[in-house]
Amino acid sequence: MPLNITGIARDVNAHAKRYAIGDLQDIRATLRGFRNRPASDIFTSLTIFEDWAFHHGGRRELQFNIGREGPDGREELRHGVAFSLELSQSLPRIDVLVPKIRLFNDYLMQYPERFADMRMWHFRRGERSSDAAPGLIPPELVEQGNFIFLGKRQAAADVDVHVILRDFDRLLPLFRYVEGEGKENAAQPQSESAFRFSPGLRSRPSATVASHTARMIDVNLRHNLLQEALARKLAAKFGSENVAVEQPTGRGTLIDVAVRHPDGGLWFYEIKTACTAQACIREALGQVLEYAYWPGAQEPRRIFLCGEGQLDDEGSAYLQRLKDGFGLPVHYERVFVEGESGNV
């Protein structure tokens, strides 16, 4: 029998209260600051269609999605999460989804194995891609009309709504992270003599001609923009002759930015493109400690972990504990790109 998307969506709704995903509309209300819960079910009559369904309110969000698939000529049901970049009355522009795609990438960089049993695919200009392992969404896919999916498929004859709900539960921390602007982090629940200071600022001309989407999504480009912004800020404060970009450690690695401080000490800056300060600290700390304290390394006076996110009170307390308990001279530096707000 052909898939009955409406019937499957209703079955998902009927069994959802036994799972964490059953609280989706309450979670959305909290994240959005709604006074009242926007709906009682995951899927509603407004979001159920003949060939697909997405959660109520999902047009402007990372959406929980089920739908008809047939990549090999067999009718199958997909279930998972998706970004639908098709314009509609409720999504007149895709701009609202661009920072959310960046947060999606941020999460998958932090937890690359969390959805290893799932697959990603997309529809672009009417053509379906082949399946791929979960990974970062490249900027060239972030364009009007595309559909980007992460999840699984079931044979049409053997659809099990409990499999759908269990996988939705697994994907819920990703949703919280993306829609919570990174605040709903699922992790809750070379010799010294070889070091030679090499001052100099190096700009990347490609950054000035990149599209807004590429500037937001492409990790390498984003890193270059942040690095240049930080170097210029430090050069204005300490003089360009005291600022080095891509400073060799003498051990085959490079420090993003190093400063020769007037007191004679060195300050190391390591930049990460994650969207939250917590994620940047997590990614940068081990790396920069190796630069600073591996046997034979050049030891800096201060270490700065850098990113775009705002450091909150818990982050400040964590860094203070590292200073007091372990004597680590670690600090956090928030970096802004000129012309942008600095917020995700």
C-alpha positions as CSV (number, residue, x, y, z in Angstrom):
1,M,0.0,0.0,0.0
2,P,1.2,3.6,-0.7
3,L,2.4,5.6,2.3
4,N,-0.2,7.5,4.1
5,I,1.7,10.5,5.4
6,T,-1.3,11.9,7.2
7,G,-1.9,8.6,9.1
8,I,1.7,8.2,10.0
9,A,1.9,11.8,11.3
10,R,-1.1,11.3,13.4
11,D,0.3,8.0,14.8
12,V,3.5,9.9,15.7
13,N,1.5,12.5,17.5
14,A,-0.5,9.8,19.3
15,H,2.6,8.1,20.7
16,A,4.8,11.1,21.2
17,K,3.9,11.8,24.9
18,R,5.9,8.7,25.8
19,Y,9.1,10.4,24.4
20,A,11.0,13.6,25.0
21,I,10.0,14.9,21.6
22,G,6.4,15.0,22.9
23,D,7.4,18.2,24.7
24,L,8.5,19.8,21.4
25,Q,5.9,22.6,21.5
26,D,6.7,23.4,25.1
27,I,10.4,23.5,24.2
28,R,9.6,25.8,21.3
29,A,7.5,28.1,23.6
30,T,10.4,28.4,26.0
31,L,13.0,29.0,23.3
32,R,10.8,31.6,21.6
33,G,9.5,33.3,24.7
34,F,5.9,32.5,23.8
35,R,3.4,33.2,26.5
36,N,1.3,30.2,25.4
37,R,2.2,26.9,23.8
38,P,1.8,27.3,20.0
39,A,0.3,23.8,19.5
40,S,-0.3,20.6,21.4
41,D,1.1,18.1,18.8
42,I,4.3,17.8,16.8
43,F,2.4,17.8,13.4
44,T,-0.8,19.7,12.8
45,S,-3.3,20.1,10.0
46,L,-1.3,23.2,8.9
47,T,1.9,21.2,8.5
48,I,0.7,17.8,7.1
49,F,0.7,17.3,3.4
50,E,0.3,14.5,0.9
51,D,4.0,13.8,0.5
52,W,5.5,15.2,3.7
53,A,4.9,16.7,7.1
54,F,7.0,19.0,9.4
55,H,6.5,20.1,12.9
56,H,4.2,23.0,13.7
57,G,6.2,26.2,13.4
58,G,9.0,24.5,11.5
59,R,9.1,26.6,8.3
60,R,11.5,29.0,10.0
61,E,13.3,26.4,12.0
62,L,15.4,23.3,11.8
63,Q,12.3,21.1,11.2
64,F,11.4,17.6,12.4
65,N,10.3,16.1,9.1
66,I,8.8,12.9,7.6
67,G,8.2,12.4,4.0
68,R,7.9,10.2,1.0
69,E,11.2,9.0,-0.6
70,G,12.1,6.8,-3.5
71,P,15.8,7.1,-4.3
72,D,16.1,3.5,-5.7
73,G,12.7,3.1,-7.1
74,R,11.3,1.8,-3.9
75,E,8.8,3.8,-1.9
76,E,10.3,4.6,1.5
77,L,9.5,7.0,4.4
78,R,12.2,9.4,5.6
79,H,12.3,10.8,9.1
80,G,14.7,13.2,10.7
81,V,15.4,16.9,10.6
82,A,15.7,19.3,7.6
83,F,16.2,22.8,6.5
84,S,13.6,23.7,3.8
85,L,14.8,26.7,1.9
86,E,11.7,26.8,-0.4
87,L,10.2,30.3,0.0
88,S,6.6,30.6,1.2
89,Q,4.4,33.2,2.9
90,S,5.8,32.1,6.3
91,L,9.4,32.1,4.9
92,P,9.7,35.0,2.4
93,R,13.5,35.0,2.7
94,I,16.0,32.3,3.7
95,D,18.1,34.8,5.8
96,V,16.6,33.6,9.1
97,L,17.9,30.1,8.4
98,V,21.5,31.0,7.5
99,P,22.7,31.4,11.1
100,K,20.8,28.3,12.1
101,I,22.7,26.3,9.4
102,R,25.9,27.7,10.9
103,L,24.8,26.4,14.3
104,F,23.9,23.0,12.8
105,N,27.5,22.9,11.4
106,D,28.8,24.0,14.8
107,Y,27.1,21.1,16.5
108,L,28.2,18.5,14.0
109,M,31.8,19.7,14.4
110,Q,31.6,19.2,18.1
111,Y,29.9,15.8,18.0
112,P,30.8,14.3,14.6
113,E,29.9,10.7,15.7
114,R,26.6,11.4,17.3
115,F,24.5,10.7,14.2
116,A,26.9,8.3,12.5
117,D,24.2,5.8,11.8
118,M,22.1,8.4,9.9
119,R,22.6,9.8,6.5
120,M,22.4,13.2,4.8
121,W,21.1,14.1,1.4
122,H,19.6,17.1,-0.3
123,F,17.3,18.2,-3.2
124,R,18.9,20.9,-5.3
125,R,17.2,22.4,-8.3
126,G,14.8,19.4,-8.4
127,E,17.6,16.8,-8.3
128,R,18.2,14.5,-5.3
129,S,21.8,13.9,-4.2
130,S,23.1,10.5,-3.2
131,D,23.3,9.7,0.5
132,A,26.3,10.8,2.5
133,A,27.7,10.5,6.0
134,P,26.5,13.4,8.3
135,G,28.7,16.4,7.9
136,L,28.8,20.2,7.5
137,I,26.4,21.9,5.1
138,P,28.5,23.7,2.5
139,P,27.7,27.3,1.6
140,E,26.8,26.4,-2.0
141,L,23.8,24.4,-0.8
142,V,22.5,27.4,1.2
143,E,20.3,28.8,-1.6
144,Q,16.7,29.4,-2.2
145,G,14.7,26.3,-3.1
146,N,17.0,23.7,-1.7
147,F,16.0,21.0,0.9
148,I,18.7,19.6,3.2
149,F,18.0,16.5,5.3
150,L,19.6,14.5,8.1
151,G,18.0,11.2,9.2
152,K,16.9,7.7,8.1
153,R,14.5,5.9,5.8
154,Q,12.2,3.0,6.4
155,A,10.5,0.6,3.9
156,A,7.0,1.7,3.2
157,A,5.6,-1.7,4.3
158,D,7.4,-1.7,7.6
159,V,7.1,1.8,9.1
160,D,7.5,1.9,12.8
161,V,6.5,5.1,14.5
162,H,8.5,4.2,17.6
163,V,11.7,4.2,15.5
164,I,10.8,7.7,14.3
165,L,10.2,8.9,17.8
166,R,13.4,7.4,19.2
167,D,15.4,9.1,16.5
168,F,13.5,12.4,17.0
169,D,14.6,12.1,20.7
170,R,18.2,11.7,19.6
171,L,17.9,14.7,17.3
172,L,16.2,16.9,19.9
173,P,19.5,18.2,21.5
174,L,20.6,19.3,18.0
175,F,17.3,21.2,17.7
176,R,17.8,22.8,21.1
177,Y,21.3,23.9,20.1
178,V,20.2,25.3,16.7
179,E,17.1,27.0,17.9
180,G,18.5,28.0,21.2
181,E,21.3,30.0,19.5
182,G,23.9,27.6,20.9
183,K,22.6,27.9,24.5
184,E,20.9,24.5,24.6
185,N,24.2,22.6,24.3
186,A,23.6,18.9,24.3
187,A,26.8,18.2,26.2
188,Q,24.7,19.4,29.3
189,P,22.4,17.1,29.5
190,Q,59.9,22.1,18.6
191,S,62.4,23.6,20.9
192,E,62.4,27.0,22.6
193,S,65.4,28.2,20.6
194,A,63.5,27.5,17.3
195,F,60.8,29.9,18.2
196,R,61.4,33.2,16.4
197,F,58.8,36.0,16.5
198,S,57.7,36.9,13.0
199,P,55.5,40.0,13.1
200,G,53.3,40.8,10.2
201,L,49.6,41.1,9.2
202,R,48.3,39.0,6.3
203,S,44.9,39.7,4.8
204,R,42.9,37.2,2.7
205,P,41.6,39.1,-0.3
206,S,39.0,36.4,-1.1
207,A,37.2,37.3,2.1
208,T,36.2,40.7,0.7
209,V,34.4,39.3,-2.3
210,A,32.7,36.3,-0.7
211,S,28.9,36.2,-0.5
212,H,27.2,36.9,2.8
213,T,26.2,33.2,3.1
214,A,29.7,32.0,2.5
215,R,31.0,34.5,5.0
216,M,28.6,33.0,7.6
217,I,28.8,29.3,6.8
218,D,32.3,28.5,5.4
219,V,34.4,27.6,8.4
220,N,37.8,28.3,6.8
221,L,36.6,31.7,5.5
222,R,35.1,32.6,8.8
223,H,38.3,31.8,10.6
224,N,40.2,34.0,8.2
225,L,37.8,36.9,8.8
226,L,38.1,36.6,12.6
227,Q,41.8,36.2,12.4
228,E,42.2,39.4,10.4
229,A,39.8,41.3,12.6
230,L,41.7,40.3,15.8
231,A,45.1,41.0,14.3
232,R,44.1,44.5,13.3
233,K,42.6,45.2,16.7
234,L,45.8,44.0,18.4
235,A,48.0,46.0,16.0
236,A,46.1,49.1,16.8
237,K,46.7,48.5,20.5
238,F,50.3,47.2,20.5
239,G,51.7,48.2,17.1
240,S,51.9,46.0,14.0
241,E,55.6,45.3,14.7
242,N,54.4,43.4,17.8
243,V,51.7,41.3,16.2
244,A,52.3,38.1,14.3
245,V,49.7,36.2,12.3
246,E,50.3,32.4,11.8
247,Q,53.2,32.5,14.1
248,P,55.3,29.3,13.8
249,T,55.7,27.5,17.2
250,G,59.0,26.0,16.0
251,R,57.4,22.5,16.2
252,G,55.6,22.5,12.9
253,T,52.4,24.2,14.1
254,L,51.1,27.7,13.8
255,I,49.6,30.0,16.4
256,D,46.7,32.0,15.0
257,V,47.9,35.3,16.4
258,A,50.8,36.1,18.8
259,V,51.6,39.4,20.5
260,R,55.0,40.5,21.8
261,H,53.9,42.4,24.9
262,P,55.8,45.6,26.0
263,D,56.7,43.7,29.3
264,G,58.6,41.2,27.2
265,G,56.2,38.4,27.5
266,L,54.3,36.6,24.7
267,W,50.6,36.3,24.4
268,F,49.0,33.6,22.3
269,Y,45.6,33.8,20.7
270,E,43.7,30.8,19.3
271,I,40.6,31.4,17.3
272,K,37.7,29.1,16.9
273,T,34.6,29.6,14.7
274,A,32.0,27.8,17.0
275,C,29.0,29.9,17.8
276,T,29.3,29.9,21.6
277,A,32.1,30.8,23.9
278,Q,31.8,27.4,25.6
279,A,32.3,25.5,22.3
280,C,35.2,27.8,21.4
281,I,36.9,27.2,24.7
282,R,36.4,23.4,24.4
283,E,37.9,23.3,20.9
284,A,40.8,25.7,21.5
285,L,42.0,24.8,25.0
286,G,43.8,21.5,24.4
287,Q,45.4,22.9,21.2
288,V,46.8,26.0,22.7
289,L,48.0,24.2,25.8
290,E,50.1,22.0,23.5
291,Y,51.5,25.1,21.8
292,A,52.4,26.6,25.2
293,Y,53.5,23.6,27.4
294,W,54.7,20.7,25.2
295,P,58.3,19.9,26.1
296,G,60.5,22.4,24.4
297,A,57.7,24.8,23.6
298,Q,57.9,28.6,23.9
299,E,55.8,29.4,27.0
300,P,53.6,32.5,26.8
301,R,52.7,34.9,29.5
302,R,49.0,34.8,28.7
303,I,46.7,32.5,26.6
304,F,43.6,33.8,24.9
305,L,40.8,31.6,23.6
306,C,38.9,33.5,21.0
307,G,35.5,33.4,19.4
308,E,32.4,35.3,18.5
309,G,30.2,34.2,21.3
310,Q,29.6,36.1,24.5
311,L,31.2,34.6,27.6
312,D,28.6,34.0,30.3
313,D,29.0,33.8,34.1
314,E,29.6,30.0,34.0
315,G,32.3,30.4,31.4
316,S,34.0,33.1,33.4
317,A,33.9,30.9,36.5
318,Y,35.3,28.0,34.6
319,L,38.3,30.0,33.4
320,Q,38.8,31.4,36.8
321,R,39.0,27.9,38.2
322,L,41.6,27.0,35.6
323,K,43.6,30.0,36.8
324,D,43.2,29.5,40.5
325,G,43.4,25.7,40.6
326,F,46.0,25.0,37.9
327,G,47.8,28.3,37.4
328,L,46.9,28.5,33.8
329,P,46.9,32.1,32.4
330,V,43.8,31.5,30.3
331,H,41.5,34.3,29.1
332,Y,38.6,34.7,26.7
333,E,38.6,37.3,23.9
334,R,35.5,38.0,22.0
335,V,36.1,38.8,18.3
336,F,33.9,40.8,15.9
337,V,34.1,41.1,12.1
338,E,33.8,44.6,10.9
339,G,30.3,45.4,9.7
340,E,28.7,42.6,11.6
341,S,27.0,42.6,15.0
342,G,29.1,39.9,16.5
343,N,26.1,37.9,17.4
344,V,24.9,34.7,15.8
